[in-house]
């Protein structure tokens, strides 16, 4: 008998990466504008970087 091992499928995330600067030394990456809005509530001075 031949046993075939299963392999993991590669998941490709096609959502855009959005970089956010929340203060003068902290930059985070989020995947959606909803996540940015949540960070914006906590840190009103947060801006989107390009």
Long-range contacts (C-beta under 8 A, 24 or more apart in sequence): 18-48, 19-48, 19-49, 19-50, 20-46, 20-47, 20-48, 20-49, 21-46, 21-47, 21-48, 21-49, 22-46
